[in-house]
Amino acid sequence: MVRSSLARHLPVEPADDTDLARMRRAAWLRQGIFVVRPEEIADDWLRQAVINLATRLYGSRSAP
């Protein structure tokens, strides 16, 4: 990281998969928040149940 008075204006790199996994783990351990991507759920019935619950609570996802 560059150390200067302009360093705060540099773009921040997006989190990679390892960083995201670390953040998910920390959220679970510290706050009891469970974060999972639907694609990670192997059981079709359970995946759809999770999607239905998230849609009911937060609304429909926009198409990527």
N, C-alpha and C positions, 0 to 999 in steps of 0.2 A: 504494500500500500504506500502510496506517495504521501509524504508529510509536507504539507504546505497549507496556506490559508485557503487555497482553492480546492483542496482534497474533498471537501464536503459536496462539491458540485460534480464529482465523478460519478458515472452510473454505477449502480449496485448490481453485481452479478446475481442472476436468479439462482435459487437453491437447486441443487442437484438431487438425485434420488436418495443418496446417502443422507444429505441434510434433512430432507423431508421425513425420512424414516426416523431420524433422531428426534425431530420435532414431534412426530406422532407418539413416540415412546414417552417423551417428556410430558406431553399433554395428558397421557394416560396416568403416569405415575404421580404427577403433581395435582391434577385437577379432576381425574376420573373421566376424562373425555376420550372417547374411543373414535378413532378416525380410520376408516377403511375405504379403499376404492372398490366400487362394485365389481370391477374386473378381477379383483383378488379373491372373490368368494366363488368357490368351485361348485357348491350346491346350487342348482338352478332355482329351486323353490325358495331357499333362504335369500339368495341374491335379489329375487323379485320382491320378497317381503321387505327387505331393507330399502330398496328403491321406492316401494310404495309408502313406507313410513316417512322417508326423507321428503318425498313429494308432498305428502299430506302436511308435514310440519313446515317446510320451507318453500314449496312451490315447485313447478316444473323447471327442469334444466333447459337451457337454450341449446340448440343444436351446435356442435363444435364447428 
